[in-house]
């Protein structure tokens, strides 16, 4: 089985890079024979981990994240980035967790492919 790591560091709003990263992760995880997909949110992308944001879409970004969690995708927020934005003690979308740079480094070494947005 292939391991794919998707690193998203673009903000969830104002750019389509975050959306594109989530779409790719969903397309990969939703395959009949999916690779192991991990998503690591860095910089302003960590804001995506907060629940109940209104973005104007029917299912929205939170819905996409929840779909990925349902597929078993490991989604982590960079601890340093989350703390810098005051997110460390806030509730996250269920299934998401705070990760460390050491975990990202290991996921990078374990990955067959790394894609960044």
N, C-alpha and C positions, 0 to 999 in steps of 0.2 A: 504494500500500500504506500502511495506517495504521501508525503507530508508537505502541506502548503501553509506558509506563514504570510498573513496579510497585515502590514503595518499601516495604520491610518493616522496621519498627523494633521490633516486638514480639518478646519472647523466644520461642524455639522451643517451650519447655515452660511450662506453667502458664497459658497463654492459647491460644485457638484462632485468634488473628489471623494468626499466622505460617502455620499450616495453611491458613487461608482464602486468604491471598495466594498460596500455592503452588498451591492448587486452581484459583484463577482463572487464574493463569499457564498451568497445564497445559491448562485448557479452551480458552484462547485459542490457545496454540501447537499444540494438537492438531486444530484446525479444518482443513477441506479447503482453505480459502484463508486461512491464518493471517496475522495482522498481524505486524510485527516486534516482538517482545516483549523487553524488557530488565528485569532484576530487580536492584535495588540493595539490599543488606542493610546496615542501620545499627544503631547501639546494640547491644542484647543480641541482635539477630537475627544478628549476625556469627558467633555461636557455631554457627549452623546449618552453616557452611562446614566444620566439622571432621568428618572421616570416622569411621566405626565407633562412632557413638553408639547405645546401646540405648534405644529408646523404647517397646518393647512392641508395636508394630504389626508386621504381617507384612512389609510393604514399607518402612514407616517414612518419615520425612522425608527421609532420605538417598536412598531409592529415588525419591521424587518429584523431588528435585533432579537425580538422574542422568537421569531421564526428560526433564526440561527441557533438560538439556545435550544429550541425544540429539536433541531437536527443534531444536537450534541456538540456544537462548535464551542470551543474554549475561548471566551472573550475576556480580556483583562485590560484594565486601565493602568497606565504607568503611575506608580506610586508618587514619584517626585512631581510629575506633571499634575496629578490630581490634587496633591497637597498645595501646590503653588496656586491653584485655582479655588481653594477652599472647599474641595469636594471630599476630603478625607473622612469626615464623620457623617456625610449625608447618605441617605438610603440610595442604593443603586437599583437599576432594573434587575428583577430577580434572575439569577443565573450568571450575572457578571461579578467579577471580583477585581480587587486591586492586585497588581503584579509588580514585580521588581525588575530592575535592569538585568540582574543576574538570570532571572527567568527568561527574559527576552533574549539574552545572549545564548542560553541553552536552546531555546526554541529555534533560533537562527541556525545554530550548528546542526540541529536535528532535521531542519527543513531541506527538502529537495528543491523547493522553489520558494523565493521570497519576493513578494510584490509590495510596493509602497504606493500610497496615495496621499 
